Amino acid sequence: MKNEGAAFFMGTNTAQGYFSLFPELFDAKDGWTAYLIKGGPGTGKSGMMKRIAAKAQERGYAVERVYCSSDPQSLDAVRIPALKVCLLDATAPHTLDPQYPGAAETIVNLGEAWDREKLKENAQRIMALTDGNKALHKRSVMFFQAAACALEDSRRRALRSLNTDKIERYAQRFVARELTVSSGKGTERRCFLNANTPNGYLTLFDTAEAACDRIIRITDETGAAAGELMETLRRYAIGSGVDVLTCLDPFRPEGRPLHVIFPNERIGFFTDNARQNFKPCAHKTLRSARFEQEDAALSGRQRLLFNKKAAAQFLGDGTALLDKAKRVHDELEQLYIEAMDFGRVDQMTEALAKKIFG
């Protein structure tokens, strides 16, 4: 996968199932226009968004791309912030319907370009593949749950040794000295920089490098110190009027952040462990031991090692199921591809481009 400009995930398979941030892609009450693209697999949703993104960049607009965690070669959404325009795949598992139809959202129906009779001829096969794909995704969640349990056990054990006063002092000093503080509250955007995919656990290192002139990594296998530091930095920054990009943890999306980026200052803090190695692009390294109690003793080493190996095994098992689901999905896509009039899709793309760019 090649990143072209800012790129993120806005949903991924987690221990709680598929976790979606898609409703946060645009704000209708802030003047955004969203094009909700509907259609089956293989009907050209991603291709339409790629072409619109390319046209935007040709016109000099910055573009943000949102990749699909089930197929990292495909797009799930495109944002053009300068125009306050967002295009997104509004089908399952991140289904979205208009809240303000016509006023803020427009449905783009690629079903207008398919041959319904061909699809009806393959109805039984389409249903079987669709159900099979869903079943594989559901099974993968069981393994991500198991991986998350092992990782959480290690995190909780490490929390006992943390000196939260050290974390508070570090975060306060950093925000005051390094960030541009102001009155009022800063804004927050949320995304995933990491995702569980058929290709394994992916990290968008290119996005981190593109967004930051200073990358500060905190090496922490358990995630205890890193998670507390990320949350504390986030809290102080927002309270000091600093805008924050919060990158969630694919295993614990409702828990502590995995990374935080201060986009205006172009500084980012990133958790570094066996799943994501930021060393090649880091400008500074913090070690989790820095935030431990002075009398902290390393205990339960065997348990931590067991949890690390168990999490890696469960993650691999979950990834294998996502890979099977991807192959089922590819077969399903082919049935739709054979029923599509892509000339019609091209016409719809050009018409959409005229609406967006005038």
C-alpha positions as CSV (number, residue, x, y, z in Angstrom):
1,M,0.0,0.0,0.0
2,K,1.4,3.4,-1.0
3,N,0.3,6.5,1.0
4,E,-0.4,9.6,-1.1
5,G,-0.7,12.4,1.5
6,A,-2.4,11.9,4.8
7,A,-3.8,8.4,5.3
8,F,-5.6,6.8,8.1
9,F,-8.0,4.0,9.1
10,M,-11.4,4.9,10.5
11,G,-12.5,1.4,11.4
12,T,-11.0,-2.0,12.1
13,N,-11.8,-5.4,13.7
14,T,-11.2,-5.1,17.4
15,A,-11.9,-7.2,20.5
16,Q,-15.4,-5.8,20.5
17,G,-16.0,-6.5,16.8
18,Y,-15.8,-3.9,14.0
19,F,-15.3,-0.5,15.5
20,S,-16.2,2.5,13.3
21,L,-15.3,6.1,13.5
22,F,-17.1,6.9,10.2
23,P,-19.7,9.3,11.7
24,E,-16.7,11.5,12.7
25,L,-15.5,11.9,9.1
26,F,-17.6,15.1,8.5
27,D,-19.6,17.6,10.4
28,A,-22.7,18.6,8.6
29,K,-23.3,21.5,11.0
30,D,-19.9,22.9,10.1
31,G,-20.7,23.2,6.4
32,W,-19.4,19.9,5.2
33,T,-20.9,18.0,2.2
34,A,-20.8,14.3,2.2
35,Y,-21.4,11.9,-0.7
36,L,-22.5,8.5,0.7
37,I,-21.6,5.9,-1.9
38,K,-23.8,2.9,-2.0
39,G,-23.3,-0.3,-3.9
40,G,-22.2,-3.9,-3.7
41,P,-18.6,-5.2,-3.4
42,G,-16.6,-4.7,-6.6
43,T,-19.0,-2.1,-8.0
44,G,-16.4,0.7,-8.2
45,K,-16.8,2.6,-4.9
46,S,-13.1,2.7,-4.1
47,G,-12.2,3.4,-7.8
48,M,-14.6,6.4,-7.8
49,M,-13.0,7.8,-4.7
50,K,-9.5,7.3,-6.0
51,R,-10.3,9.2,-9.2
52,I,-11.9,12.0,-7.3
53,A,-8.9,12.2,-5.0
54,A,-6.6,12.4,-8.0
55,K,-8.6,15.1,-9.5
56,A,-8.5,17.1,-6.2
57,Q,-4.7,16.8,-6.1
58,E,-4.4,17.9,-9.7
59,R,-6.2,21.1,-8.7
60,G,-3.9,21.6,-5.8
61,Y,-6.1,20.5,-2.9
62,A,-4.7,18.5,0.0
63,V,-6.5,15.1,0.3
64,E,-6.9,12.7,3.2
65,R,-7.4,9.1,2.3
66,V,-9.0,6.5,4.6
67,Y,-8.0,2.9,3.8
68,C,-10.1,-0.2,4.3
69,S,-8.8,-2.5,7.0
70,S,-10.4,-5.5,5.3
71,D,-8.5,-4.6,2.1
72,P,-5.7,-2.1,2.6
73,Q,-5.4,-1.5,-1.2
74,S,-8.9,-0.1,-1.2
75,L,-10.3,3.2,0.0
76,D,-13.1,3.6,2.4
77,A,-13.3,7.4,2.3
78,V,-11.7,10.6,0.9
79,R,-11.7,14.0,2.6
80,I,-10.9,17.3,0.9
81,P,-10.7,19.6,3.9
82,A,-10.3,22.9,1.9
83,L,-13.7,22.2,0.2
84,K,-15.3,20.6,3.3
85,V,-16.2,17.6,1.1
86,C,-16.1,14.0,2.1
87,L,-16.8,10.9,0.0
88,L,-17.3,7.6,1.8
89,D,-18.3,4.0,1.4
90,A,-21.6,4.0,3.2
91,T,-22.1,0.2,3.1
92,A,-21.6,-2.4,5.8
93,P,-19.7,-2.7,8.1
94,H,-19.7,1.1,8.3
95,T,-23.2,1.8,7.0
96,L,-24.2,5.4,7.1
97,D,-27.5,6.9,6.1
98,P,-28.2,10.7,5.6
99,Q,-29.2,12.6,8.6
100,Y,-29.9,15.8,6.5
101,P,-30.7,14.3,3.1
102,G,-29.9,16.7,0.3
103,A,-28.9,19.5,2.7
104,A,-25.6,17.9,3.8
105,E,-25.5,14.4,2.4
106,T,-26.1,13.0,-1.1
107,I,-26.5,9.3,-1.9
108,V,-24.4,8.1,-4.8
109,N,-26.1,4.9,-5.9
110,L,-23.8,2.6,-8.0
111,G,-26.7,0.2,-8.2
112,E,-27.8,2.2,-11.1
113,A,-25.0,0.7,-13.1
114,W,-25.5,-3.0,-12.4
115,D,-27.4,-5.6,-14.4
116,R,-30.0,-6.8,-11.8
117,E,-30.8,-9.9,-13.9
118,K,-27.2,-11.2,-13.8
119,L,-27.1,-10.7,-10.1
120,K,-30.4,-12.5,-9.6
121,E,-29.0,-15.5,-11.6
122,N,-26.2,-15.7,-9.0
123,A,-28.4,-14.9,-6.0
124,Q,-27.7,-18.1,-4.1
125,R,-24.0,-17.9,-4.6
126,I,-24.0,-14.2,-3.6
127,M,-25.9,-15.0,-0.4
128,A,-23.6,-17.9,0.5
129,L,-20.4,-15.8,0.0
130,T,-21.8,-12.8,1.8
131,D,-22.8,-15.0,4.8
132,G,-19.5,-16.8,4.7
133,N,-17.5,-13.6,4.8
134,K,-19.5,-12.3,7.8
135,A,-18.9,-15.6,9.6
136,L,-15.2,-15.5,9.1
137,H,-15.0,-11.9,10.4
138,K,-17.1,-12.9,13.4
139,R,-14.7,-15.8,14.1
140,S,-11.7,-13.5,13.8
141,V,-13.1,-11.3,16.6
142,M,-12.8,-14.2,19.0
143,F,-9.0,-14.3,18.5
144,F,-8.7,-10.6,18.7
145,Q,-10.6,-10.8,22.0
146,A,-8.1,-13.4,23.3
147,A,-5.1,-11.3,22.2
148,A,-6.6,-8.2,23.9
149,C,-7.1,-10.2,27.1
150,A,-3.4,-11.3,27.2
151,L,-2.2,-7.7,26.4
152,E,-4.6,-6.3,29.0
153,D,-3.3,-8.7,31.7
154,S,0.3,-7.4,31.0
155,R,-0.8,-3.8,31.0
156,R,-2.6,-4.1,34.4
157,R,0.4,-5.8,36.0
158,A,2.7,-3.0,34.7
159,L,0.3,-0.3,36.0
160,R,1.2,-1.3,39.6
161,S,4.8,0.0,39.1
162,L,3.9,3.3,37.4
163,N,4.6,6.6,39.0
164,T,1.7,8.7,37.7
165,D,3.1,11.8,39.3
166,K,6.1,11.6,37.0
167,I,3.8,11.2,34.0
168,E,1.7,14.2,35.1
169,R,4.8,16.4,35.5
170,Y,6.3,15.4,32.2
171,A,3.0,16.1,30.3
172,Q,2.5,19.5,32.0
173,R,6.0,20.6,31.2
174,F,5.9,19.4,27.6
175,V,2.6,21.1,26.9
176,A,3.7,24.4,28.5
177,R,7.1,24.4,26.8
178,E,6.6,22.8,23.4
179,L,3.0,23.5,22.3
180,T,1.2,26.7,21.5
181,V,-1.3,27.1,24.3
182,S,-4.3,29.4,24.3
183,S,-7.5,30.0,26.2
184,G,-10.4,27.8,25.5
185,K,-10.4,24.1,24.5
186,G,-8.5,22.5,21.7
187,T,-10.3,20.4,19.1
188,E,-9.8,16.6,18.8
189,R,-10.0,14.3,15.8
190,R,-9.9,10.5,16.2
191,C,-8.6,7.9,13.9
192,F,-6.6,4.6,13.7
193,L,-3.0,4.7,12.6
194,N,-2.9,0.9,13.1
195,A,-5.4,-1.8,12.0
196,N,-5.9,-5.5,12.1
197,T,-5.9,-6.5,8.4
198,P,-5.7,-9.6,6.2
199,N,-2.0,-8.6,5.7
200,G,-1.4,-8.6,9.4
201,Y,-1.2,-5.8,12.0
202,L,-0.4,-2.7,9.9
203,T,1.0,0.7,11.0
204,L,0.9,3.7,8.7
205,F,4.4,4.9,9.3
206,D,4.3,7.2,6.3
207,T,1.5,9.1,7.8
208,A,3.4,9.6,11.0
209,E,6.4,11.0,9.1
210,A,4.2,13.2,6.9
211,A,2.4,14.7,9.9
212,C,5.4,15.2,12.2
213,D,8.7,17.0,12.1
214,R,9.4,15.5,15.5
215,I,8.6,11.9,16.3
216,I,8.9,10.9,19.9
217,R,8.6,7.2,20.5
218,I,8.0,5.6,23.9
219,T,9.3,2.0,24.1
220,D,6.8,0.0,26.1
221,E,5.9,-3.6,25.5
222,T,3.0,-3.6,28.0
223,G,1.6,-0.3,26.9
224,A,1.0,0.8,30.5
225,A,3.3,3.8,30.7
226,A,2.7,4.8,27.1
227,G,-1.0,4.6,27.4
228,E,-1.1,6.8,30.5
229,L,1.3,9.3,29.0
230,M,-0.7,9.5,25.8
231,E,-3.9,10.1,27.7
232,T,-2.3,12.7,30.0
233,L,-0.7,14.6,27.1
234,R,-4.1,14.5,25.3
235,R,-5.9,15.8,28.3
236,Y,-3.5,18.7,29.1
237,A,-3.2,19.7,25.4
238,I,-7.0,19.9,24.8
239,G,-7.4,21.8,28.0
240,S,-4.7,24.3,26.9
241,G,-6.3,25.1,23.6
242,V,-4.1,22.7,21.5
243,D,-5.6,20.7,18.7
244,V,-5.0,17.0,18.9
245,L,-5.2,14.0,16.6
246,T,-5.8,11.0,18.8
247,C,-4.9,7.6,17.3
248,L,-6.9,4.8,19.0
249,D,-5.6,1.3,19.9
250,P,-7.1,-1.4,17.6
251,F,-7.3,-3.8,20.6
252,R,-8.8,-1.3,23.1
253,P,-10.4,1.5,21.0
254,E,-12.3,2.8,24.0
255,G,-9.2,2.7,26.3
256,R,-6.0,4.8,26.4
257,P,-4.8,6.2,23.0
258,L,-2.0,4.4,21.2
259,H,-0.5,7.6,19.8
260,V,-1.2,11.4,19.9
261,I,-0.2,13.9,17.3
262,F,-0.3,17.7,17.6
263,P,-0.8,18.7,14.0
264,N,-0.3,22.4,14.3
265,E,3.1,21.9,16.0
266,R,3.9,18.8,13.9
267,I,4.9,16.8,16.9
268,G,3.8,13.3,17.7
269,F,4.2,10.7,20.5
270,F,4.0,7.1,19.3
271,T,3.9,3.8,21.3
272,D,6.7,1.5,20.2
273,N,6.6,-2.2,20.8
274,A,6.8,-5.6,19.1
275,R,3.9,-4.8,16.8
276,Q,5.0,-1.3,15.7
277,N,8.7,-0.2,15.5
278,F,9.0,3.5,15.2
279,K,12.8,3.5,15.8
280,P,13.8,4.1,12.1
281,C,11.8,7.4,12.0
282,A,12.0,8.6,15.6
283,H,13.8,11.7,16.6
284,K,13.8,11.0,20.3
285,T,13.2,7.9,22.5
286,L,11.6,7.7,25.9
287,R,11.7,4.5,27.8
288,S,8.8,3.3,29.9
289,A,11.2,2.7,32.9
290,R,11.4,6.5,33.1
291,F,7.9,6.6,34.5
292,E,8.2,3.7,36.9
293,Q,8.4,4.0,40.7
294,E,12.0,4.2,41.9
295,D,11.7,0.9,43.9
296,A,9.8,-0.9,41.1
297,A,11.0,-4.5,40.9
298,L,10.6,-6.5,37.7
299,S,8.3,-9.3,38.7
300,G,6.2,-11.8,36.8
301,R,8.6,-11.9,33.9
302,Q,7.5,-15.3,32.8
303,R,3.8,-14.2,32.8
304,L,4.6,-11.2,30.7
305,L,6.6,-13.3,28.3
306,F,3.7,-15.8,28.1
307,N,1.2,-13.0,27.4
308,K,3.4,-11.6,24.7
309,K,3.7,-14.9,22.9
310,A,0.0,-15.7,23.4
311,A,-1.1,-12.3,22.0
312,A,1.1,-12.8,19.0
313,Q,-0.3,-16.3,18.3
314,F,-4.0,-15.1,18.7
315,L,-3.2,-12.1,16.5
316,G,-1.8,-14.4,13.8
317,D,-4.9,-16.7,14.1
318,G,-7.2,-13.7,13.7
319,T,-5.2,-12.4,10.7
320,A,-5.5,-15.8,9.0
321,L,-9.3,-15.7,9.3
322,L,-9.3,-12.1,7.9
323,D,-7.2,-13.4,5.0
324,K,-9.8,-16.2,4.3
325,A,-12.5,-13.6,4.5
326,K,-10.7,-11.4,2.0
327,R,-10.5,-14.3,-0.5
328,V,-14.2,-15.0,-0.1
329,H,-14.8,-11.3,-0.6
330,D,-12.7,-11.3,-3.8
331,E,-14.9,-14.1,-5.2
332,L,-18.0,-12.1,-4.3
333,E,-16.6,-9.0,-5.9
334,Q,-16.1,-10.9,-9.2
335,L,-19.8,-11.7,-9.4
336,Y,-20.6,-8.0,-9.1
337,I,-17.8,-7.0,-11.5
338,E,-19.3,-9.2,-14.2
339,A,-22.7,-7.5,-13.7
340,M,-21.5,-3.9,-13.8
341,D,-21.5,-1.3,-16.6
342,F,-18.3,0.5,-15.7
343,G,-18.8,2.9,-18.5
344,R,-21.8,4.1,-16.6
345,V,-19.7,4.3,-13.4
346,D,-17.2,6.5,-15.3
347,Q,-20.0,8.8,-16.3
348,M,-21.3,9.0,-12.7
349,T,-17.7,9.8,-11.5
350,E,-17.3,12.7,-14.0
351,A,-20.7,14.1,-13.0
352,L,-19.7,13.9,-9.3
353,A,-16.4,15.6,-10.0
354,K,-18.3,18.5,-11.7
355,K,-20.5,18.9,-8.6
356,I,-17.5,19.0,-6.3
357,F,-15.1,21.1,-8.4
358,G,-17.6,23.2,-10.3
